[in-house]
Amino acid sequence: MLSKRHVLGVVVLLCSLAAIAYADQPNMQAARANLQQARAQLQAATANKGGHRVKAIEHVNNAIAYVNQGIAWDRRHNHAQHAPGASFNLATSPDQPHMQVALDDLRQARSDRERATTDKGGYRKKAIDEVNKAIDETKKGIDAGE
């Protein structure tokens, strides 16, 4: 049977590992959070965007997958990371609030990813490319919905 001391040691170890897992790639973690926020805003927007909203969601999903793959690749290859300086821009336009917030989140995600160190096995660039496509589709969706 485990003593309270052993249980406490295991809890401290697990908390430390969780903190390390988050801290090892702060820019990529921030980019993923921004992408998830952008996706939520795109999903909440009305569907009358000429198909561009759906395409933007697909690109965001691809970017999230590449971010996850880049994080995993970088962890396997033991690359050091720098601290994030991420901030969120939640400015909205009155006619397209969800699409505009999604666009802002996508731009922030792109910025976070560009600040991430190393190439993450090529996944960092692929994620940036997908975010750029999502940004383009979101802009087209804003124009189509006006």
C-alpha positions in Angstrom: 0.0 0.0 0.0 1.3 3.5 -0.9 1.8 5.9 1.9 0.5 9.5 1.8 4.1 10.6 1.2 4.4 8.4 -1.9 1.0 9.6 -3.2 2.0 13.2 -2.7 5.3 12.5 -4.5 3.4 11.1 -7.5 1.0 14.0 -7.6 3.9 16.5 -7.5 5.6 14.6 -10.3 2.5 14.6 -12.5 1.9 18.3 -11.9 5.6 19.0 -12.8 5.3 16.9 -16.0 2.1 18.8 -17.0 3.8 22.1 -16.4 6.8 21.1 -18.5 4.6 19.8 -21.3 2.8 23.2 -21.5 6.0 25.3 -21.1 8.2 23.4 -23.6 6.5 25.0 -26.6 4.6 28.1 -25.5 4.3 29.7 -28.9 2.9 26.6 -30.5 0.5 26.0 -27.6 -0.7 29.6 -28.0 -1.1 29.2 -31.7 -3.2 26.1 -31.2 -5.4 27.9 -28.7 -5.9 30.8 -31.2 -6.7 28.3 -33.9 -9.3 26.6 -31.7 -10.8 30.0 -30.9 -10.8 30.9 -34.6 -12.5 27.6 -35.5 -15.2 28.2 -32.8 -15.9 31.7 -34.2 -16.0 30.4 -37.8 -18.4 27.6 -36.7 -20.6 30.2 -34.9 -20.8 32.5 -38.0 -23.8 32.2 -40.3 -23.3 29.9 -43.3 -24.0 32.5 -46.0 -20.3 33.0 -46.9 -20.2 31.5 -50.4 -18.5 28.3 -49.1 -15.5 30.2 -47.8 -16.4 29.8 -44.1 -16.4 26.0 -44.6 -13.1 26.1 -46.5 -11.6 28.3 -43.8 -12.7 25.8 -41.1 -11.0 23.0 -43.1 -7.7 25.0 -43.3 -7.9 25.7 -39.6 -8.4 22.0 -38.8 -5.4 21.2 -41.0 -3.3 23.9 -39.3 -4.2 22.5 -35.9 -3.1 19.1 -37.0 0.2 20.5 -38.3 0.7 22.4 -35.0 0.1 19.1 -33.1 2.5 17.3 -35.3 5.1 20.0 -35.0 4.9 19.9 -31.2 5.3 16.2 -31.2 8.2 16.3 -33.7 10.0 19.0 -31.6 9.5 17.0 -28.4 11.0 14.0 -30.0 14.0 16.0 -31.2 14.5 17.9 -27.9 14.5 21.5 -29.2 14.5 24.4 -26.7 11.7 27.0 -26.9 11.3 30.7 -26.0 8.7 32.3 -23.9 5.5 33.6 -25.6 4.5 37.2 -25.9 1.0 36.4 -27.2 -1.8 38.7 -26.9 -5.3 38.4 -28.2 -7.0 41.0 -30.5 -10.7 40.8 -30.0 -11.8 43.7 -32.1 -15.0 43.0 -33.9 -16.9 44.6 -36.8 -20.6 45.1 -36.2 -21.7 43.3 -39.4 -19.5 40.2 -39.2 -18.5 39.7 -35.5 -17.7 36.0 -35.6 -15.9 36.1 -38.9 -13.9 39.2 -37.8 -12.9 37.6 -34.4 -11.9 34.4 -36.3 -9.8 36.5 -38.6 -8.1 38.2 -35.6 -7.5 34.8 -33.9 -6.1 33.4 -37.2 -3.7 36.3 -37.5 -2.6 35.9 -33.9 -2.1 32.2 -34.4 0.0 32.9 -37.5 2.1 35.4 -35.4 2.5 32.9 -32.6 3.6 30.2 -35.0 6.1 32.5 -36.8 7.7 33.2 -33.4 8.1 29.5 -32.6 11.7 28.4 -32.8 12.9 25.7 -35.2 11.0 24.3 -38.1 9.3 21.5 -36.2 10.2 18.9 -38.9 8.5 21.0 -41.6 5.1 21.1 -39.8 5.5 24.7 -38.6 5.6 25.9 -42.2 2.7 23.7 -43.2 0.7 25.1 -40.4 1.5 28.6 -41.4 0.5 27.9 -45.0 -2.8 26.5 -43.8 -3.4 29.5 -41.5 -2.7 31.8 -44.5 -5.3 29.9 -46.5 -7.8 30.1 -43.7 -7.2 33.8 -43.4 -7.8 34.2 -47.2 -11.0 32.2 -47.0 -12.2 34.1 -43.9 -11.6 37.4 -45.7 -13.5 36.1 -48.8 -16.3 34.9 -46.4 -16.5 38.4 -44.9 -16.8 39.9 -48.3 -19.4 37.4 -49.5 -21.5 37.9 -46.4 -21.7 41.7 -46.6 
